[in-house]
Amino acid sequence: MENSFLSLKDDYIGDYDRASWYVKYNLKVCEDYPSGCAEAYDKQRKLIGYCGYTHRGANIFKKGMRLFDENYKPKATDYPDNEWNKYVKEHEKYMKEVVKEGWAKDVKDAKKKCSISDVIPFAKRGNKIIKTMDEAKKAAINLSKYLS
């Protein structure tokens, strides 16, 4: 396919813009999951993690972050108090915005439609802390599947 970005096994990854995005962010095709997961490198060309992505978003996962799990239910005991309190405040603000934009009729309705997960970054949504690059890759693939 002319003007297409392909994996070594000829899996379609995207167009010229997707290839340019890979170059801009020091990414390399992950042959295990070529359309949705990329190896992420620093400027010295050292592997630092894996990027999970779709047209809807992206996140690089590294050791020390959490292994993304779309079914994870955050709880206060999973986070330091200051971090959890920040998420609670962001969630309250988010619910007010949901009502203001007309996606919910009132805050009570917004509470039914919105989860605190909506304001917690992808790299902080999961029970397990990433300890290996294989786990970072798994988190990236999980995110890609979630966003597709």
PyMOL commands that set and color helices and strands:
alter all, ss='L'
color gray80, all
select helices_A, chain A and resi 16-24+76-78+81-100+107-113+116-119+122-124+133-147
alter helices_A, ss='H'
color red, helices_A
select strands_A, chain A and resi 5-6+12-14+27-29+37-41+47-54+57-61
alter strands_A, ss='S'
color yellow, strands_A
deselect
rebuild
show_as cartoon
